[in-house]
Every structure is written in C-alpha cells, then in structure tokens.
Amino acid sequence: MTDSWQNFFKVTDNLARIADVGSTLITKSKLIAHPLVSIVIPTYNRAVLLNLAIESCLNQKNAPRFEVIVVDDNPERDCNTEELMKSIADDRLSYYKNNQNLGQVNNWNRCFELARGRWVVMLHDDDLLLEFFLSDCFAIINNDAEIGLLKPHWHHWIDNGCQPPYIADDTNTCQIQRVYEIDQLMNDRIGAPTGIVINRDKFFRIGGFNPDFFPTADKCFVTLFAYYFKVYKLNKTASIYRFFNNDSLKVEVLQGFLRNDVLLFKQLCRRCAIPGVLANNFLGHKLRNITGYYQHINPAFSFDKSSIGLTEPNKIVGKIAYKLTDKIVLIYQKYYQLFGWLIFRYRQLDPSIQHAAKRRIAQRAAGIPAIALTLSQFFEEGCVVFLESGQTLLSL
C-alpha cells in the first residue's frame, strides 16, 4: 500500500530488488545479429492467451530486426506454459523462467533486464499487436532520436468468447502528440504498459517500475519518465487491449488505483503550484468521478475518502475547479512547448542507477548467477556470452 508521504518523483534503483533472484533460460533465440527491438511478454499461467500474443508478435510486417522474449513468473517446471513454448519453433523466440515468483511489477523489470534490443516493446500476455505495430512505431522513432517512449492507440476489446476483431491498417492516421508529466493530472494519456515502446537505456536511468506503487506502478512510471524524457502518443490503432473480468476489478485493487491516483495528483498539484483551495476542490471532483466509474464496473466498490484527506465539493464548485485546473495545465503545455528544450536540459539524473543496472546485467552474462543458464546452454554459448559481456562492460 502506498503511503501519503511517498514521493512519486523520487528516482530509485528498483531493479536492485530482484538482483538475487535468477531466471533460467529454457529456450534461446538463434538470432546471430543483435536485434534493434525486444518484444517482451511477462506471463503467469495463461498459456492459451499467451499463444495468441506470441503469434501476433511473430507476424509483424516490414519490421526492424526484433526478438521476442517470454518471461514466466511461475517457477514450476514442465507446466502448460513451458510445454507451449517448447512447441513453438521460431528463431526469434526466447523463453525464461524466474527461479522464484517475483510478482507482476518486478517481472516487468526482469523483462527489461533480459531484453537485448535498444528498444523494448512490452506486451501483456492476453493482448495482441497488430501486424503493422513495429513498422508504424519505428516510422516515428527513426525521425527523432530523442524519443524515450511511444504508445500507439489501442483497440479496447471486451472479450466475450468471440474472435479478436479485425482492425484495418489506416495509413492516414500517424500523428503524434507530446505527453508531459502535467498531462497526467487531467487524463491518463498513455494507459496500461501493454503495446508500449520504451528506450531501454532511458528505462534504466529512472530505475524501472516501482513495485511500491502497485497497482498504478505503470502510471507512476510514465509520469516520472515524462518528467525527464520525450513521451509521445501515436494516434493510430496498433494493438488490441483485451478486457474481461479479472483481478484488476476486485474492490481492493480498485481502491489501490484510486488511492494512488489521488496521491499522485496531489503531488502534481504541488509541483505546479496550483493553489491549495483550487487543488482540493479539483481533487474532490476527480474523486467523485473516479468513484462513480468504479461503482459502475463493480457495484460492490466503496472507498473511505477521509483516508486521503479529501471531501467531495459541491458539484458546481467542483466543475469550476476542474475547468480552472484544466486551463492551468494548458498554460503549462504551452510553456513546455516554448521553453521545454531548456527546461529538460536542466533536469539531470544520477547516472549511477543506469550504470548499476548495466553492471548487474554484464555480471550475469559472464556467468555470475542471478540470471542462470542451464549447464549445457552455458557451455554451448561460452565464447558468445564472454564477448557480449566484455562489450557491455566497455560501454559502461
């Protein structure tokens, strides 16, 4: 549970938390050339859905060189997922098993550690990439070397047992919009971290996803990431987000969403110097709207507003506060557009966090066991692992 005193803008080395837990390589891709992109799929006991997710990755058209890495958070051997992975023959596919259950957010971080590409695409194991996902994204990325994160629009599919919907390739909708950290105050512009493209080095520089912020670790990550780097939304549908009744609709999880959201909004209000009375009425109005939405999708939902020090304002007062705050956000957007080149230059990060992550990865590749190979795989790869680890160490 997130505490009210926690700083959502504090950069911490979250990957260090899992340094002592290994991941065993079960099957390794046979790519000789280094991939530009790693599509990573964290999974846990969903073999049937995972199969479709992998298929959507391997079917990319006109794509840059890529690999697909599945990271299984179930340490049990010979499970349904392992049987599925051994049945798929594709040189671009690797499969790892964590030696112990890391949990959702830590497994996301492990995926980035295991990725080899400069760019990482994360895909939930029940979601799908459209066949032009990579070609569309890299048509944008190749034109701006400073992009840190790109999220295409997704189709929201309510799975009622039917086949996935067909989405035509609309080549005329490829506009992008810059997303700043202040934008998160009004709307979650990026959404879930599925079908998202992230620069791997920049990911390490802000320490990865923070599991302390579950269940909104993804939103908190994007907000922090946008504070330091270029984040863009691509206004073209390139993935399918599958929605059905699962753990994310449980009352306690929804309560965690709401609590973390309001605490994050409070910090954004303080950082943007929004006056206290205006901020409280704005937040109270948002609290009412979010509570109403959660009660719609789960009638059992309830929340103790006093636990986060908020009360709901009069409806008219709340709407006025919301519109005034929206105007302030628009002013900040214009300010960033004019002076962002200077502002972001002075937002410096501690390079030691990135270097520590790379150092751990190099040590593992050299055989210091945190991410382990089987004995036969270690001897089979011998020289390749040694050379790759040496190159990594020289790049630090």
C-alpha positions in Angstrom: 0.0 0.0 0.0 1.3 3.4 -1.0 1.8 5.9 1.9 0.9 9.5 1.6 4.5 10.6 2.3 6.0 8.6 -0.6 7.5 10.7 -3.4 6.3 9.6 -6.8 9.1 11.7 -8.4 12.0 10.1 -6.5 14.3 8.1 -8.8 15.3 4.7 -7.2 17.0 1.6 -8.4 14.0 -0.7 -8.4 15.8 -3.4 -10.4 18.3 -3.9 -7.5 15.5 -5.5 -5.5 15.5 -8.6 -7.7 19.3 -8.9 -8.2 19.4 -12.0 -6.1 16.7 -13.9 -7.9 17.7 -15.8 -11.0 15.9 -16.5 -14.3 16.7 -19.8 -16.1 16.9 -19.7 -19.9 14.8 -22.6 -21.2 15.0 -21.9 -24.9 17.2 -19.2 -26.6 16.6 -17.4 -29.9 19.0 -18.2 -32.7 19.4 -14.7 -33.9 23.0 -14.0 -34.9 22.7 -10.3 -35.4 21.9 -8.1 -32.4 18.2 -7.1 -32.5 17.1 -3.5 -32.6 13.9 -4.3 -30.7 13.0 -6.8 -28.0 9.3 -7.6 -27.6 8.9 -8.8 -24.0 5.9 -10.7 -22.7 5.7 -11.2 -18.9 3.4 -14.2 -18.2 1.9 -16.3 -15.4 -0.2 -19.4 -16.0 -2.1 -18.2 -19.1 -0.8 -20.5 -21.9 -3.9 -20.3 -24.1 -3.9 -16.5 -24.2 -0.1 -16.3 -24.4 -0.1 -18.4 -27.6 -2.1 -15.7 -29.4 0.0 -12.9 -28.0 3.2 -14.6 -29.3 1.7 -15.2 -32.7 0.8 -11.5 -33.0 4.4 -10.6 -32.3 5.9 -13.1 -34.8 3.6 -11.9 -37.6 5.0 -8.3 -37.8 5.3 -6.9 -41.3 8.0 -4.7 -42.6 9.5 -4.6 -39.2 13.1 -3.8 -38.0 15.1 -6.7 -36.6 13.4 -8.0 -33.5 13.4 -10.7 -30.9 10.5 -12.0 -28.7 11.3 -12.8 -25.0 8.7 -14.5 -22.8 9.4 -14.3 -19.1 7.5 -16.8 -17.0 6.9 -15.8 -13.3 5.9 -19.3 -12.4 9.0 -21.3 -11.3 7.2 -24.6 -11.7 8.9 -26.8 -14.4 7.0 -28.7 -17.1 3.9 -26.5 -16.7 1.5 -25.7 -19.6 3.4 -22.6 -20.4 6.7 -24.4 -20.8 5.0 -27.1 -22.9 3.6 -24.4 -25.2 6.9 -22.6 -25.5 8.7 -25.8 -26.5 6.2 -26.4 -29.2 6.8 -23.1 -31.0 9.7 -23.2 -33.4 10.9 -19.7 -34.3 14.5 -18.5 -34.3 13.4 -15.1 -32.8 11.9 -16.5 -29.6 13.5 -16.9 -26.2 11.8 -18.3 -23.0 12.9 -17.7 -19.4 11.6 -18.9 -16.1 12.1 -16.9 -12.9 13.6 -19.1 -10.2 11.0 -17.8 -7.8 7.8 -15.7 -8.2 8.7 -12.0 -8.5 5.3 -10.6 -8.7 3.8 -8.5 -11.6 5.8 -5.3 -11.4 9.2 -7.0 -10.6 8.6 -9.3 -13.5 8.2 -6.3 -15.8 11.6 -5.1 -14.6 13.1 -8.5 -15.2 11.8 -8.4 -18.8 13.8 -5.2 -19.5 16.9 -6.8 -17.9 16.7 -9.8 -20.2 16.0 -7.7 -23.3 18.9 -7.2 -25.7 17.4 -4.6 -28.0 17.9 -0.8 -27.8 14.1 -0.6 -27.8 11.7 -2.7 -25.7 8.1 -3.3 -26.5 6.1 -4.7 -23.6 3.0 -6.7 -24.3 0.7 -8.3 -21.7 0.2 -12.0 -22.3 -3.5 -11.6 -23.1 -3.1 -8.7 -25.5 -2.2 -8.5 -29.2 -0.1 -6.4 -31.5 -1.4 -5.6 -35.0 0.8 -6.7 -37.8 2.0 -3.2 -38.6 2.8 -2.3 -35.0 6.6 -2.2 -35.3 6.6 -0.6 -38.8 4.3 2.2 -37.7 6.2 2.9 -34.4 9.6 3.0 -36.0 8.5 5.2 -38.8 8.1 7.8 -36.0 11.1 6.8 -33.8 13.5 6.8 -36.7 12.7 10.5 -37.3 13.5 11.6 -33.7 16.5 10.2 -31.9 15.4 11.8 -28.6 12.1 9.9 -28.2 12.1 7.9 -25.0 8.7 6.4 -25.0 6.0 5.9 -27.7 2.5 4.5 -27.1 0.2 3.9 -30.1 -3.5 3.9 -29.6 -5.1 0.6 -28.8 -8.5 -1.0 -29.6 -10.4 -1.8 -26.5 -11.7 -5.4 -27.0 -14.3 -6.8 -24.5 -13.7 -10.5 -24.8 -17.0 -12.3 -24.7 -15.7 -15.5 -26.3 -15.6 -14.2 -29.8 -12.6 -14.0 -32.2 -10.3 -10.9 -31.9 -11.7 -8.0 -34.0 -10.2 -7.2 -37.4 -8.5 -3.7 -37.4 -7.7 -2.3 -40.9 -4.4 -0.5 -41.5 -5.3 3.2 -41.7 -2.1 4.7 -43.1 -3.5 8.2 -42.9 -3.6 8.5 -39.1 0.0 8.7 -37.9 0.0 12.0 -35.9 1.9 12.1 -32.6 1.2 14.2 -29.5 3.8 15.0 -26.8 2.8 13.9 -23.3 4.2 15.9 -20.4 4.0 14.8 -16.7 1.5 17.6 -16.0 -0.9 16.0 -18.6 -1.4 13.0 -16.2 -3.3 15.4 -13.9 -6.2 15.5 -16.3 -6.1 12.2 -18.2 -4.0 9.0 -18.3 -2.8 9.7 -21.8 -0.7 6.5 -22.1 -2.7 3.9 -20.2 -1.5 0.3 -19.4 2.1 -0.5 -20.3 1.0 -3.0 -23.0 1.8 -2.2 -26.6 4.3 0.4 -25.5 7.8 1.2 -26.9 10.5 2.3 -24.5 14.1 3.2 -24.9 15.9 0.6 -22.8 18.8 2.9 -21.6 16.3 5.6 -20.5 14.3 3.0 -18.7 17.3 2.1 -16.6 18.2 5.7 -16.0 15.0 6.2 -14.0 15.3 2.9 -12.2 12.4 0.9 -13.8 8.9 0.3 -12.4 8.5 0.9 -8.7 6.6 -2.1 -7.1 5.8 0.1 -4.1 3.3 2.0 -6.3 1.2 -1.1 -7.2 -1.4 -1.2 -8.7 -0.6 2.1 -10.5 3.1 1.4 -11.0 2.7 1.9 -14.7 1.0 5.3 -14.5 3.6 6.5 -11.9 6.4 5.3 -14.1 5.1 7.1 -17.2 4.6 10.3 -15.2 8.2 10.2 -13.9 9.5 9.2 -17.3 7.7 12.1 -19.0 9.3 14.5 -16.4 12.8 13.7 -17.9 12.3 12.4 -21.4 10.2 12.7 -24.6 7.0 10.8 -24.4 4.6 10.6 -27.3 1.1 9.2 -28.0 0.7 7.9 -31.6 -2.9 8.5 -32.7 -3.1 5.3 -34.7 -4.5 2.0 -33.5 -1.7 -0.6 -33.5 -2.6 -3.0 -30.7 -5.6 -4.8 -29.1 -6.2 -4.5 -25.3 -8.2 -7.4 -24.1 -10.7 -6.6 -21.3 -12.5 -9.1 -19.3 -13.4 -9.8 -15.6 -10.1 -10.4 -13.8 -8.2 -9.4 -10.7 -8.0 -5.8 -11.7 -11.7 -5.4 -11.0 -11.5 -6.6 -7.4 -12.6 -4.0 -4.8 -9.2 -3.9 -3.0 -7.4 -3.4 -6.3 -9.7 -0.6 -7.4 -9.2 1.0 -4.0 -5.5 0.9 -4.6 -5.9 2.5 -8.1 -8.0 5.4 -6.6 -5.7 6.0 -3.6 -2.5 6.1 -5.6 -4.1 8.2 -8.3 -5.2 10.9 -5.8 -1.8 10.9 -4.1 -0.1 11.3 -7.4 -2.5 14.1 -8.4 -1.8 15.8 -5.1 2.0 15.8 -5.8 1.4 17.1 -9.4 -0.7 19.9 -8.0 2.0 20.9 -5.6 4.7 20.8 -8.2 2.7 23.0 -10.5 1.9 25.4 -7.7 -1.9 25.1 -8.1 -3.4 27.0 -5.1 -4.5 24.8 -2.2 -8.2 25.6 -2.3 -8.4 25.1 -6.0 -6.4 21.9 -5.8 -8.6 20.4 -3.1 -11.8 21.1 -5.0 -10.4 19.8 -8.2 -9.2 16.6 -6.5 -12.5 16.2 -4.7 -14.3 16.5 -8.1 -12.0 13.9 -9.6 -12.5 11.6 -6.6 -16.3 11.8 -7.2 -15.9 10.9 -10.9 -13.5 8.1 -10.4 -15.6 6.6 -7.5 -18.7 6.7 -9.8 -16.9 4.9 -12.6 -15.5 2.2 -10.3 -19.0 1.7 -8.8 -20.3 1.3 -12.4 -17.9 -1.5 -13.2 -18.1 -3.1 -9.8 -21.2 -2.2 -7.7 -19.5 -3.5 -4.5 -16.9 -0.8 -4.7 -16.5 1.6 -1.8 -13.8 4.0 -0.6 -13.1 5.8 2.6 -12.4 9.4 1.4 -11.1 10.5 4.8 -8.2 8.1 4.4 -6.6 10.5 1.9 -7.8 13.7 3.5 -10.4 14.7 0.8 -14.0 15.6 0.8 -16.2 16.0 -2.3 -17.1 19.6 -3.0 -20.4 21.0 -4.2 -20.9 19.8 -7.8 -20.9 23.3 -9.3 -17.8 24.3 -7.3 -16.1 21.0 -8.3 -16.8 21.6 -12.0 -15.5 25.1 -11.8 -12.3 23.9 -10.1 -11.9 21.2 -12.7 -12.1 23.7 -15.6 -9.8 26.1 -14.0 -7.2 23.4 -13.4 -7.5 22.3 -17.0 -6.7 25.8 -18.1 -3.6 25.8 -15.9 -2.5 22.6 -17.5 -2.9 24.1 -20.9 -0.7 27.0 -19.9 2.0 24.6 -18.7 1.7 22.7 -22.0 2.4 26.0 -24.0 5.2 26.8 -21.6 6.8 23.4 -22.2 6.4 23.8 -26.0 8.2 27.1 -26.0 10.9 26.5 -23.4 11.0 22.7 -22.9 14.3 22.5 -24.8 15.9 24.5 -21.9 13.8 23.0 -19.0 14.5 19.4 -19.8 18.2 20.1 -20.2 18.5 21.0 -16.5 16.5 18.0 -15.3 19.5 15.8 -14.6 19.5 12.2 -13.5 22.0 10.3 -11.4 23.9 8.1 -13.9 24.9 5.6 -11.2 21.5 4.0 -11.3 21.8 3.2 -15.0 25.4 2.0 -14.6 24.5 -0.3 -11.7 21.8 -1.9 -13.8 24.2 -2.5 -16.8 26.9 -3.8 -14.4 24.5 -6.4 -13.0 23.5 -7.5 -16.5 27.1 -7.8 -17.5 27.9 -9.9 -14.5 25.0 -12.2 -15.2 26.0 -12.6 -18.8 29.5 -13.5 -17.6 28.1 -16.4 -15.5 27.8 -14.8 -12.1 24.5 -16.4 -11.2 21.5 -14.2 -11.0 20.0 -15.0 -14.4 21.2 -18.5 -14.9 21.7 -20.7 -18.0 21.4 -24.5 -17.8 24.8 -26.1 -17.7 24.6 -27.4 -21.3 23.5 -23.9 -22.6 26.3 -22.3 -20.7 29.0 -24.4 -22.5 27.1 -24.1 -25.8 27.2 -20.3 -25.7 30.6 -19.9 -23.9 32.5 -17.6 -26.2 29.5 -15.6 -27.3 28.5 -14.8 -23.7 32.1 -13.9 -22.9 32.4 -11.5 -25.8 28.9 -9.9 -25.3 29.7 -9.3 -21.6 33.0 -7.7 -22.4 31.4 -5.4 -24.9 28.8 -4.4 -22.3 31.5 -3.7 -19.7 33.4 -1.5 -22.1 30.3 0.5 -22.9 29.7 1.5 -19.2 
